[in-house]
Amino acid sequence: MEILKKTFIAIFLFVFAAQLQAQTNAVLQKAFHNSYTNELNKNYVAAIADIYPYYSENNYEITIRLGWLHYLNKNYTASQTYYQKAVNLKPGAIEAKFGYVKPLSFLQSWDKVLEQYLAILKIDPQNTQANYWGGVIYYNRKQYEPAIKLFRAVVTLYPFDYDGNHMLAWSMLMAGKKAEAKPFFEKALIIKPADASSTDGLARCN
């Protein structure tokens, strides 16, 4: 009898938990639906208010969305806070890291931006966006060797991409590798004939 009683209680609790979860999901679906509608209408404050009552520290979906909505509302400090939390919740994901880059860029926190790109590349070494923009940061810092490495990865994946060839060529040129830079400037000019920047770079290789 005692075993049957315990079994009945266990079944009751399981069914109750399932019903509660279903109700919670229905409430969240409605909240997100309302939030998407307000976002579409560019009412970002309302879009935030739709989902914030359901926010908790361990809810990745709400956390990353709050990061996005605060970014759209130009509250970059709040946006970076939520994106950082989302990154911590899902360290193996790249979407939160790319999201985190957005407010960090507006706040000109370039060390942290580069940190996110490098973290993405540890997960996905062939990620073209992270390779390219990481390369741009290195190039702007006049760190040409790491820039070459990242731009070369872009060109390996997309041999006929103008931006990759153009930036790889300039990185090589600025690193003093004129002979290596020349064919990439030439390819960039095939992709984008008469481009002023590549024409200038090619002239400097002679």
C-alpha atoms as a printed R data frame, in Angstrom:
    type eleno elety resid chain resno      x      y       z
1   ATOM     1    CA   MET     A     1  0.000  0.000   0.000
2   ATOM     2    CA   GLU     A     2  2.825  2.372   0.899
3   ATOM     3    CA   ILE     A     3  4.512  1.680  -2.452
4   ATOM     4    CA   LEU     A     4  1.281  2.436  -4.334
5   ATOM     5    CA   LYS     A     5  0.876  5.666  -2.392
6   ATOM     6    CA   LYS     A     6  4.394  6.796  -3.252
7   ATOM     7    CA   THR     A     7  3.870  5.842  -6.898
8   ATOM     8    CA   PHE     A     8  0.621  7.854  -7.032
9   ATOM     9    CA   ILE     A     9  2.335 10.899  -5.523
10  ATOM    10    CA   ALA     A    10  5.213 10.631  -7.996
11  ATOM    11    CA   ILE     A    11  2.811 10.435 -10.950
12  ATOM    12    CA   PHE     A    12  0.788 13.360  -9.611
13  ATOM    13    CA   LEU     A    13  3.895 15.516  -9.228
14  ATOM    14    CA   PHE     A    14  5.095 14.602 -12.727
15  ATOM    15    CA   VAL     A    15  1.745 15.488 -14.305
16  ATOM    16    CA   PHE     A    16  1.540 18.713 -12.295
17  ATOM    17    CA   ALA     A    17  5.045 19.733 -13.326
18  ATOM    18    CA   ALA     A    18  4.269 19.004 -16.986
19  ATOM    19    CA   GLN     A    19  1.099 21.102 -16.851
20  ATOM    20    CA   LEU     A    20  2.939 23.926 -15.125
21  ATOM    21    CA   GLN     A    21  5.684 23.844 -17.761
22  ATOM    22    CA   ALA     A    22  3.115 23.944 -20.563
23  ATOM    23    CA   GLN     A    23  1.417 26.952 -18.975
24  ATOM    24    CA   THR     A    24  4.784 28.683 -18.550
25  ATOM    25    CA   ASN     A    25  5.686 28.066 -22.201
26  ATOM    26    CA   ALA     A    26  2.345 29.452 -23.351
27  ATOM    27    CA   VAL     A    27  2.887 32.611 -21.294
28  ATOM    28    CA   LEU     A    28  6.421 33.045 -22.660
29  ATOM    29    CA   GLN     A    29  5.255 32.497 -26.236
30  ATOM    30    CA   LYS     A    30  2.726 35.277 -25.852
31  ATOM    31    CA   ALA     A    31  5.277 37.563 -24.214
32  ATOM    32    CA   PHE     A    32  7.793 36.979 -27.018
33  ATOM    33    CA   HIS     A    33  5.081 37.445 -29.648
34  ATOM    34    CA   ASN     A    34  4.161 40.808 -28.141
35  ATOM    35    CA   SER     A    35  7.834 41.734 -27.885
36  ATOM    36    CA   TYR     A    36  8.475 40.919 -31.554
37  ATOM    37    CA   THR     A    37  5.465 43.007 -32.551
38  ATOM    38    CA   ASN     A    38  6.700 46.007 -30.574
39  ATOM    39    CA   GLU     A    39 10.199 45.573 -31.987
40  ATOM    40    CA   LEU     A    40  8.754 45.584 -35.500
41  ATOM    41    CA   ASN     A    41  7.069 48.882 -34.639
42  ATOM    42    CA   LYS     A    42 10.379 50.166 -33.218
43  ATOM    43    CA   ASN     A    43  8.882 50.486 -29.768
44  ATOM    44    CA   TYR     A    44 11.876 48.977 -28.041
45  ATOM    45    CA   VAL     A    45 10.952 50.067 -24.526
46  ATOM    46    CA   ALA     A    46  7.654 48.210 -24.813
47  ATOM    47    CA   ALA     A    47  9.397 45.219 -26.382
48  ATOM    48    CA   ILE     A    48 11.682 45.047 -23.347
49  ATOM    49    CA   ALA     A    49  8.760 45.445 -20.946
50  ATOM    50    CA   ASP     A    50  6.938 42.531 -22.599
51  ATOM    51    CA   ILE     A    51  9.545 39.981 -21.579
52  ATOM    52    CA   TYR     A    52 11.368 41.508 -18.626
53  ATOM    53    CA   PRO     A    53  8.856 40.235 -16.004
54  ATOM    54    CA   TYR     A    54  9.928 36.689 -16.922
55  ATOM    55    CA   TYR     A    55 13.654 37.374 -16.798
56  ATOM    56    CA   SER     A    56 15.847 35.176 -14.630
57  ATOM    57    CA   GLU     A    57 19.622 34.850 -14.421
58  ATOM    58    CA   ASN     A    58 19.611 31.361 -15.981
59  ATOM    59    CA   ASN     A    59 17.221 32.021 -18.891
60  ATOM    60    CA   TYR     A    60 19.419 32.300 -21.973
61  ATOM    61    CA   GLU     A    61 16.648 33.163 -24.435
62  ATOM    62    CA   ILE     A    62 15.333 36.141 -22.491
63  ATOM    63    CA   THR     A    63 18.833 37.286 -21.566
64  ATOM    64    CA   ILE     A    64 20.113 37.399 -25.143
65  ATOM    65    CA   ARG     A    65 16.938 39.081 -26.343
66  ATOM    66    CA   LEU     A    66 17.279 41.773 -23.701
67  ATOM    67    CA   GLY     A    67 20.806 42.337 -24.950
68  ATOM    68    CA   TRP     A    68 19.483 42.803 -28.486
69  ATOM    69    CA   LEU     A    69 16.603 45.073 -27.516
70  ATOM    70    CA   HIS     A    70 18.761 47.318 -25.356
71  ATOM    71    CA   TYR     A    71 21.178 47.541 -28.277
72  ATOM    72    CA   LEU     A    72 18.362 48.624 -30.600
73  ATOM    73    CA   ASN     A    73 17.307 51.155 -27.944
74  ATOM    74    CA   LYS     A    74 20.900 52.482 -27.964
75  ATOM    75    CA   ASN     A    75 21.466 51.594 -24.326
76  ATOM    76    CA   TYR     A    76 24.812 50.001 -25.062
77  ATOM    77    CA   THR     A    77 25.898 49.634 -21.452
78  ATOM    78    CA   ALA     A    78 22.802 47.606 -20.569
79  ATOM    79    CA   SER     A    79 23.099 45.683 -23.826
80  ATOM    80    CA   GLN     A    80 26.658 44.578 -23.114
81  ATOM    81    CA   THR     A    81 25.657 43.500 -19.614
82  ATOM    82    CA   TYR     A    82 22.966 41.140 -20.890
83  ATOM    83    CA   TYR     A    83 25.097 39.839 -23.745
84  ATOM    84    CA   GLN     A    84 27.923 39.103 -21.310
85  ATOM    85    CA   LYS     A    85 25.481 37.117 -19.177
86  ATOM    86    CA   ALA     A    86 24.277 35.249 -22.267
87  ATOM    87    CA   VAL     A    87 27.875 34.409 -23.194
88  ATOM    88    CA   ASN     A    88 28.433 33.051 -19.703
89  ATOM    89    CA   LEU     A    89 25.257 30.975 -19.866
90  ATOM    90    CA   LYS     A    90 26.191 29.365 -23.193
91  ATOM    91    CA   PRO     A    91 29.996 29.519 -23.489
92  ATOM    92    CA   GLY     A    92 29.989 27.068 -26.402
93  ATOM    93    CA   ALA     A    93 27.615 29.194 -28.502
94  ATOM    94    CA   ILE     A    94 28.739 31.876 -30.938
95  ATOM    95    CA   GLU     A    95 25.494 33.841 -31.413
96  ATOM    96    CA   ALA     A    96 25.779 35.581 -28.035
97  ATOM    97    CA   LYS     A    97 29.424 36.413 -28.739
98  ATOM    98    CA   PHE     A    98 28.512 38.036 -32.040
99  ATOM    99    CA   GLY     A    99 25.711 39.887 -30.266
100 ATOM   100    CA   TYR     A   100 28.114 41.024 -27.559
101 ATOM   101    CA   VAL     A   101 30.377 42.538 -30.222
102 ATOM   102    CA   LYS     A   102 27.651 45.024 -31.237
103 ATOM   103    CA   PRO     A   103 27.441 47.133 -28.047
104 ATOM   104    CA   LEU     A   104 31.164 46.676 -27.399
105 ATOM   105    CA   SER     A   105 31.896 48.232 -30.792
106 ATOM   106    CA   PHE     A   106 29.764 51.279 -30.038
107 ATOM   107    CA   LEU     A   107 31.497 51.596 -26.666
108 ATOM   108    CA   GLN     A   108 34.830 51.208 -28.499
109 ATOM   109    CA   SER     A   109 35.892 48.379 -26.211
110 ATOM   110    CA   TRP     A   110 38.136 46.933 -28.911
111 ATOM   111    CA   ASP     A   111 40.084 44.612 -26.625
112 ATOM   112    CA   LYS     A   112 36.844 42.913 -25.650
113 ATOM   113    CA   VAL     A   113 35.638 42.862 -29.256
114 ATOM   114    CA   LEU     A   114 38.808 41.079 -30.342
115 ATOM   115    CA   GLU     A   115 38.461 38.735 -27.374
116 ATOM   116    CA   GLN     A   116 35.018 37.698 -28.615
117 ATOM   117    CA   TYR     A   117 36.221 37.136 -32.183
118 ATOM   118    CA   LEU     A   118 39.089 34.970 -30.963
119 ATOM   119    CA   ALA     A   119 36.720 33.033 -28.703
120 ATOM   120    CA   ILE     A   120 34.459 32.412 -31.707
121 ATOM   121    CA   LEU     A   121 37.428 31.160 -33.729
122 ATOM   122    CA   LYS     A   122 38.286 28.660 -31.004
123 ATOM   123    CA   ILE     A   123 34.809 27.200 -31.496
124 ATOM   124    CA   ASP     A   124 34.574 27.725 -35.255
125 ATOM   125    CA   PRO     A   125 38.048 28.311 -36.793
126 ATOM   126    CA   GLN     A   126 36.576 28.827 -40.264
127 ATOM   127    CA   ASN     A   127 34.119 31.522 -39.278
128 ATOM   128    CA   THR     A   128 34.633 34.111 -42.002
129 ATOM   129    CA   GLN     A   129 33.131 37.053 -40.126
130 ATOM   130    CA   ALA     A   130 35.278 36.517 -37.034
131 ATOM   131    CA   ASN     A   131 38.409 35.974 -39.124
132 ATOM   132    CA   TYR     A   132 37.825 39.094 -41.196
133 ATOM   133    CA   TRP     A   133 36.923 41.544 -38.455
134 ATOM   134    CA   GLY     A   134 39.525 40.143 -36.105
135 ATOM   135    CA   GLY     A   135 42.004 40.759 -38.903
136 ATOM   136    CA   VAL     A   136 40.781 44.345 -39.288
137 ATOM   137    CA   ILE     A   137 41.390 45.025 -35.588
138 ATOM   138    CA   TYR     A   138 44.905 43.606 -35.802
139 ATOM   139    CA   TYR     A   139 45.561 45.623 -38.975
140 ATOM   140    CA   ASN     A   140 44.397 48.858 -37.348
141 ATOM   141    CA   ARG     A   141 46.746 48.134 -34.459
142 ATOM   142    CA   LYS     A   142 49.589 47.610 -36.956
143 ATOM   143    CA   GLN     A   143 49.887 43.995 -35.830
144 ATOM   144    CA   TYR     A   144 50.301 42.720 -39.345
145 ATOM   145    CA   GLU     A   145 51.392 39.122 -38.775
146 ATOM   146    CA   PRO     A   146 48.245 38.058 -36.859
147 ATOM   147    CA   ALA     A   147 46.212 40.095 -39.365
148 ATOM   148    CA   ILE     A   148 47.784 38.127 -42.226
149 ATOM   149    CA   LYS     A   149 46.905 34.854 -40.530
150 ATOM   150    CA   LEU     A   150 43.221 35.778 -40.197
151 ATOM   151    CA   PHE     A   151 42.861 37.335 -43.653
152 ATOM   152    CA   ARG     A   152 44.561 34.317 -45.190
153 ATOM   153    CA   ALA     A   153 41.883 32.147 -43.585
154 ATOM   154    CA   VAL     A   154 39.223 34.298 -45.263
155 ATOM   155    CA   VAL     A   155 40.883 34.020 -48.671
156 ATOM   156    CA   THR     A   156 41.321 30.269 -48.270
157 ATOM   157    CA   LEU     A   157 37.576 29.924 -47.766
158 ATOM   158    CA   TYR     A   158 36.595 32.598 -50.317
159 ATOM   159    CA   PRO     A   159 39.398 32.914 -52.909
160 ATOM   160    CA   PHE     A   160 37.396 35.352 -55.051
161 ATOM   161    CA   ASP     A   161 36.349 37.661 -52.211
162 ATOM   162    CA   TYR     A   162 37.427 41.275 -52.682
163 ATOM   163    CA   ASP     A   163 37.624 42.294 -49.028
164 ATOM   164    CA   GLY     A   164 39.699 39.284 -48.005
165 ATOM   165    CA   ASN     A   165 42.192 39.673 -50.874
166 ATOM   166    CA   HIS     A   166 42.386 43.440 -50.453
167 ATOM   167    CA   MET     A   167 43.080 43.333 -46.713
168 ATOM   168    CA   LEU     A   168 45.459 40.375 -46.983
169 ATOM   169    CA   ALA     A   169 47.436 42.282 -49.621
170 ATOM   170    CA   TRP     A   170 47.635 45.442 -47.519
171 ATOM   171    CA   SER     A   171 48.640 43.477 -44.412
172 ATOM   172    CA   MET     A   172 51.450 41.796 -46.347
173 ATOM   173    CA   LEU     A   173 52.562 45.092 -47.865
174 ATOM   174    CA   MET     A   174 52.659 46.829 -44.488
175 ATOM   175    CA   ALA     A   175 54.601 43.866 -43.080
176 ATOM   176    CA   GLY     A   176 57.230 44.462 -45.776
177 ATOM   177    CA   LYS     A   177 56.215 41.463 -47.897
178 ATOM   178    CA   LYS     A   178 55.807 43.237 -51.227
179 ATOM   179    CA   ALA     A   179 56.303 40.202 -53.444
180 ATOM   180    CA   GLU     A   180 53.701 38.208 -51.505
181 ATOM   181    CA   ALA     A   181 51.246 41.105 -51.482
182 ATOM   182    CA   LYS     A   182 51.343 41.740 -55.239
183 ATOM   183    CA   PRO     A   183 49.274 38.762 -56.474
184 ATOM   184    CA   PHE     A   184 46.547 39.507 -53.942
185 ATOM   185    CA   PHE     A   185 46.322 43.134 -55.068
186 ATOM   186    CA   GLU     A   186 46.127 41.862 -58.661
187 ATOM   187    CA   LYS     A   187 43.331 39.477 -57.757
188 ATOM   188    CA   ALA     A   188 41.491 42.229 -55.880
189 ATOM   189    CA   LEU     A   189 41.649 44.340 -59.036
190 ATOM   190    CA   ILE     A   190 40.174 41.510 -61.084
191 ATOM   191    CA   ILE     A   191 37.286 41.308 -58.649
192 ATOM   192    CA   LYS     A   192 36.938 45.102 -58.451
193 ATOM   193    CA   PRO     A   193 38.634 46.670 -61.486
194 ATOM   194    CA   ALA     A   194 40.180 50.133 -61.110
195 ATOM   195    CA   ASP     A   195 39.724 50.098 -57.338
196 ATOM   196    CA   ALA     A   196 41.752 53.043 -56.023
197 ATOM   197    CA   SER     A   197 43.014 51.364 -52.857
198 ATOM   198    CA   SER     A   198 44.193 48.188 -54.585
199 ATOM   199    CA   THR     A   199 45.704 50.207 -57.450
200 ATOM   200    CA   ASP     A   200 47.656 52.242 -54.916
201 ATOM   201    CA   GLY     A   201 48.781 49.125 -53.076
202 ATOM   202    CA   LEU     A   202 49.879 47.403 -56.262
203 ATOM   203    CA   ALA     A   203 51.945 50.453 -57.267
204 ATOM   204    CA   ARG     A   204 53.719 50.318 -53.921
205 ATOM   205    CA   CYS     A   205 54.694 46.698 -54.545
206 ATOM   206    CA   ASN     A   206 56.894 47.652 -57.515
